[in-house]
Amino acid sequence: MCFAFSHLTHAHTQNYFSQRLTQASLISSCSSCFADMEAALNRNVLLRDLNEHITCFICAGYLIEATTIVDCLHTFCRSCLLKRLKAKQHNCPRCGNLIHHSHPLQYIGYDRTLQDVVNKLVPNLQKRELRRESDFYDMKGMKCPRLEEPDVKTETHSTQDHEKAQDYHRSGEQVQISLQRTDTKLDTMGKPYLVCSVDATIKILKKYVAKKIGMGPTQHAELDILCNDEILGKEHSLKFVLATRWRSKSQPLLLEYRPRAVLL
């Protein structure tokens, strides 16, 4: 009886110390993890480690007036990107995606948030750029636009430009379209008829259809758009489709959508 009690007490003691050692090991491990986390939060990040995120792919300098392409979200200096677009190079310099075949300026935008980040990370970048811009206009005998006081005429002109940019081709040539499904696996569109610009591309039309049938605009690549049983390329404009596929037929332009065909 006494031996059994002694054996039980010894086992109890071993179990107790084993638990305490496990707890101590766990506490030590947690303390080490917290120490590593605190060190990671407090460590200094070198600017060169961030350079690939805040520099322009075209000029390799820090972003000035950061301008982002709407479709692929790649960002460049505004002047660098505009030079390429002026030279009729309408593809993204980084990934090669077509921005837009005829109106690329309406598919790029100023990225104020990223530019603010760049200005905060790079000391005196904004001041140096403004000084260089001012020196350039002085050399040309002109006033620097960013140093001029805005007048009523300038504000009116700016408002007109903004309204023109927001027109979204409504004042241009339009086309009537009828969109029908060819596969019952896809939902029908509530309103299969629409009017849009002839400059709209098939890719834009895919995004519209995907959203309307509940797929979500990010899944537009899973759709095919057809005209006369022929799959249309995503960069084809509706003007191109009218001229090459629909020809002299009367409107509406009959288009069909279906799940993307997988070619083996």
Backbone torsions as a table, in degrees:
resi	resn	phi	psi	omega
1	MET	NA	-47.8	179.1
2	CYS	-65.9	-40.7	178.4
3	PHE	-63.0	-42.0	179.3
4	ALA	-63.5	-40.7	-179.7
5	PHE	-65.9	-40.8	179.2
6	SER	-64.8	-41.3	179.1
7	HIS	-64.4	-40.1	179.3
8	LEU	-64.9	-42.1	179.9
9	THR	-64.4	-40.4	179.5
10	HIS	-64.2	-41.7	178.7
11	ALA	-66.2	-38.9	179.1
12	HIS	-62.6	-42.5	-178.9
13	THR	-65.1	-44.1	178.5
14	GLN	-60.5	-43.1	179.8
15	ASN	-63.4	-39.8	-179.4
16	TYR	-63.3	-49.8	-179.2
17	PHE	-66.3	-32.8	177.7
18	SER	-64.2	-42.4	178.1
19	GLN	-64.6	-41.2	-179.4
20	ARG	-64.5	-39.9	179.0
21	LEU	-65.3	-39.5	178.1
22	THR	-63.6	-43.3	178.7
23	GLN	-63.3	-42.0	179.9
24	ALA	-63.9	-40.3	178.7
25	SER	-64.8	-40.7	179.5
26	LEU	-65.0	-43.7	178.9
27	ILE	-62.6	-42.2	179.6
28	SER	-63.4	-40.5	179.9
29	SER	-65.5	-42.1	179.5
30	CYS	-65.0	-41.7	179.4
31	SER	-61.3	-40.3	178.8
32	SER	-64.5	-40.4	179.1
33	CYS	-64.2	-44.9	179.6
34	PHE	-63.5	-37.0	178.8
35	ALA	-65.2	-41.3	178.7
36	ASP	-65.7	-40.7	179.0
37	MET	-64.2	-42.7	-179.9
38	GLU	-64.7	-39.3	178.8
39	ALA	-65.5	-38.6	179.8
40	ALA	-66.8	-37.1	179.8
41	LEU	-71.5	-32.4	-176.1
42	ASN	-90.1	-10.2	-175.5
43	ARG	-71.7	149.4	178.6
44	ASN	-84.2	136.1	178.4
45	VAL	-99.2	127.6	179.8
46	LEU	-74.9	142.0	-178.6
47	LEU	-60.8	-35.2	-178.7
48	ARG	-65.2	-22.7	177.1
49	ASP	-72.5	-18.9	-179.1
50	LEU	-102.9	-4.0	-172.5
51	ASN	-55.9	-39.7	-177.1
52	GLU	-64.4	-19.9	-178.2
53	HIS	-94.2	-15.8	-174.0
54	ILE	-124.9	14.2	177.5
55	THR	-114.5	156.6	-178.7
56	CYS	-84.0	131.6	-179.7
57	PHE	-66.0	-24.9	-175.7
58	ILE	-82.9	-52.2	-175.2
59	CYS	-100.6	-10.4	180.0
60	ALA	67.3	11.2	175.6
61	GLY	-98.6	173.3	177.3
62	TYR	-65.6	145.9	-174.7
63	LEU	-61.8	129.3	174.7
64	ILE	-119.8	122.2	-173.7
65	GLU	53.2	58.4	-176.0
66	ALA	-49.1	123.1	-177.5
67	THR	-123.8	125.5	-173.5
68	THR	-108.1	138.5	174.2
69	ILE	-79.0	128.1	-172.0
70	VAL	-60.9	-40.2	-172.2
71	ASP	-75.2	-53.3	-174.8
72	CYS	-98.2	-9.5	176.1
73	LEU	65.7	23.3	172.3
74	HIS	-85.2	142.6	-171.7
75	THR	-119.0	141.3	-179.2
76	PHE	-142.1	169.3	170.4
77	CYS	-62.5	142.1	-178.9
78	ARG	-59.1	-47.9	-177.1
79	SER	-64.2	-37.9	179.5
80	CYS	-63.2	-44.8	-177.7
81	LEU	-69.4	-39.8	-178.8
82	LEU	-66.5	-33.4	177.0
83	LYS	-61.8	-41.7	179.0
84	ARG	-66.9	-42.5	-179.2
85	LEU	-66.3	-36.2	178.2
86	LYS	-65.3	-30.3	177.9
87	ALA	-85.2	14.2	178.2
88	LYS	66.4	23.8	174.2
89	GLN	-96.1	92.8	-170.4
90	HIS	-94.6	16.0	178.5
91	ASN	-102.5	151.4	176.4
92	CYS	-63.3	128.5	-178.9
93	PRO	-62.9	-24.2	-176.6
94	ARG	-90.5	-50.4	-173.6
95	CYS	-107.6	-13.6	177.3
96	GLY	86.0	-1.8	179.5
97	ASN	-65.5	143.3	177.9
98	LEU	-71.0	127.5	178.3
99	ILE	-73.6	-57.6	171.6
100	HIS	-170.7	139.1	-172.1
101	HIS	-69.7	-27.3	-175.2
102	SER	-127.5	-27.6	-178.0
103	HIS	-130.6	62.8	-176.2
104	PRO	-66.3	-26.0	-177.0
105	LEU	-64.7	-23.2	180.0
106	GLN	-85.7	0.8	-179.4
107	TYR	-121.0	23.2	172.0
108	ILE	-130.7	156.4	-178.3
109	GLY	-153.9	152.3	179.6
110	TYR	-70.5	127.9	179.9
111	ASP	-100.2	86.6	-175.4
112	ARG	-64.0	-38.8	-177.8
113	THR	-62.2	-47.4	-179.8
114	LEU	-65.1	-39.6	179.8
115	GLN	-65.0	-37.0	176.3
116	ASP	-63.4	-39.6	177.7
117	VAL	-63.3	-44.6	179.9
118	VAL	-62.1	-43.9	-179.3
119	ASN	-63.5	-33.0	179.4
120	LYS	-77.2	-34.0	-177.0
121	LEU	-78.8	-34.4	-175.9
122	VAL	-103.7	110.3	-176.1
123	PRO	-60.0	132.5	173.3
124	ASN	61.6	14.5	-180.0
125	LEU	-61.5	-45.6	-177.2
126	GLN	-64.9	-41.4	-179.9
127	LYS	-65.5	-42.9	-179.3
128	ARG	-64.6	-40.8	-179.5
129	GLU	-66.2	-40.7	178.7
130	LEU	-65.4	-38.4	178.7
131	ARG	-65.9	-42.8	178.0
132	ARG	-63.7	-40.2	179.4
133	GLU	-65.5	-41.6	179.0
134	SER	-64.3	-42.2	178.6
135	ASP	-63.3	-37.7	180.0
136	PHE	-62.8	-46.7	-178.6
137	TYR	-69.5	-33.6	176.2
138	ASP	-63.2	-40.2	179.8
139	MET	-65.0	-31.7	179.3
140	LYS	-87.0	-3.0	-178.3
141	GLY	71.8	29.1	-178.3
142	MET	-121.5	162.5	177.1
143	LYS	-86.9	138.5	178.3
144	CYS	-71.4	122.4	-176.8
145	PRO	-57.5	-34.3	-176.2
146	ARG	-77.2	-12.2	178.5
147	LEU	-101.4	-7.6	-179.8
148	GLU	-80.5	151.3	174.8
149	GLU	-79.4	128.3	179.7
150	PRO	-67.0	131.5	176.8
151	ASP	-107.1	177.7	-176.0
152	VAL	-64.0	-38.6	-178.7
153	LYS	-63.9	-42.8	179.4
154	THR	-63.8	-42.7	-179.3
155	GLU	-64.7	-40.0	178.7
156	THR	-64.2	-43.4	179.2
157	HIS	-63.3	-40.0	179.5
158	SER	-64.3	-40.2	179.3
159	THR	-63.8	-41.2	178.6
160	GLN	-64.3	-41.4	177.6
161	ASP	-62.2	-40.8	-179.6
162	HIS	-64.6	-43.1	179.4
163	GLU	-64.8	-37.0	178.4
164	LYS	-66.1	-39.3	179.8
165	ALA	-67.5	-29.3	-179.3
166	GLN	-85.6	4.0	-177.4
167	ASP	-68.3	-30.9	178.8
168	TYR	54.3	42.6	174.4
169	HIS	68.9	12.4	-177.5
170	ARG	-65.1	-28.7	-178.9
171	SER	-85.0	-6.5	-179.9
172	GLY	-90.1	-170.7	-179.0
173	GLU	-66.7	135.2	-177.2
174	GLN	-114.5	160.1	177.3
175	VAL	-137.1	139.7	176.2
176	GLN	-89.6	135.3	-175.5
177	ILE	-128.9	142.5	170.7
178	SER	-118.5	122.8	-177.6
179	LEU	-111.6	119.5	-178.2
180	GLN	-125.4	147.4	177.7
181	ARG	-86.7	151.8	175.4
182	THR	-114.9	-0.5	-177.7
183	ASP	-133.4	126.3	-176.8
184	THR	-70.8	-9.0	177.1
185	LYS	-69.3	-23.0	179.6
186	LEU	-97.2	149.8	177.3
187	ASP	-73.8	154.0	174.5
188	THR	-82.6	155.7	177.2
189	MET	-82.7	137.5	180.0
190	GLY	-60.0	-41.1	177.9
191	LYS	-125.6	94.4	-174.4
192	PRO	-76.3	-4.3	-179.6
193	TYR	-107.7	137.5	176.9
194	LEU	-151.0	162.5	176.1
195	VAL	-121.8	128.2	179.6
196	CYS	-147.5	173.7	-178.1
197	SER	-68.9	146.9	176.8
198	VAL	-70.3	-13.1	179.0
199	ASP	-84.9	-8.3	177.2
200	ALA	-65.1	144.0	-178.7
201	THR	-98.4	165.6	178.0
202	ILE	-63.0	-32.8	178.2
203	LYS	-61.3	-43.2	177.5
204	ILE	-64.2	-39.8	179.1
205	LEU	-64.1	-38.9	177.4
206	LYS	-61.0	-43.9	179.6
207	LYS	-62.4	-39.5	179.4
208	TYR	-63.8	-48.1	-179.4
209	VAL	-63.5	-44.6	-178.5
210	ALA	-59.0	-40.4	179.5
211	LYS	-68.5	-41.9	-176.2
212	LYS	-69.9	-28.8	-178.8
213	ILE	-99.0	11.3	172.3
214	GLY	85.9	12.2	179.0
215	MET	-83.1	-26.1	-173.6
216	GLY	93.3	137.6	-175.0
217	PRO	-63.2	-21.6	-179.4
218	THR	-75.1	-12.6	-179.2
219	GLN	-101.9	18.9	-177.4
220	HIS	-63.4	-24.4	-179.3
221	ALA	-68.1	-14.2	179.1
222	GLU	-85.5	7.6	-179.0
223	LEU	-115.7	151.7	168.9
224	ASP	-115.0	138.2	172.1
225	ILE	-109.4	130.7	-176.0
226	LEU	-122.6	150.7	172.0
227	CYS	-135.8	123.1	-175.4
228	ASN	54.4	43.2	177.5
229	ASP	64.8	18.8	178.8
230	GLU	-116.3	128.3	-180.0
231	ILE	-68.2	133.2	-178.4
232	LEU	-96.6	139.0	177.3
233	GLY	-68.4	146.9	-174.0
234	LYS	-64.5	-25.6	-179.1
235	GLU	-92.8	-0.8	177.5
236	HIS	-68.1	134.2	174.1
237	SER	-85.5	159.8	178.7
238	LEU	-66.1	-28.5	176.1
239	LYS	-63.8	-40.7	177.9
240	PHE	-66.2	-40.7	179.5
241	VAL	-63.8	-42.2	178.8
242	LEU	-61.5	-38.9	-175.6
243	ALA	-79.2	-30.3	-172.8
244	THR	-109.3	-24.7	-176.6
245	ARG	-112.6	-36.4	-175.0
246	TRP	-97.0	-30.7	177.7
247	ARG	51.3	-121.7	-171.4
248	SER	-90.9	9.1	-178.9
249	LYS	-69.8	151.5	-178.7
250	SER	-77.5	158.1	177.7
251	GLN	-80.8	155.6	12.3
252	PRO	-78.7	153.6	174.3
253	LEU	-73.0	120.5	-176.5
254	LEU	-89.2	115.5	178.3
255	LEU	-121.8	150.8	179.5
256	GLU	-124.6	149.4	176.6
257	TYR	-127.0	149.2	-177.4
258	ARG	-157.3	167.5	174.3
259	PRO	-61.3	146.1	-176.6
260	ARG	-61.2	131.9	178.9
261	ALA	-79.5	130.1	179.5
262	VAL	-93.5	116.6	-178.9
263	LEU	-89.5	127.5	-179.7
264	LEU	-90.7	NA	NA
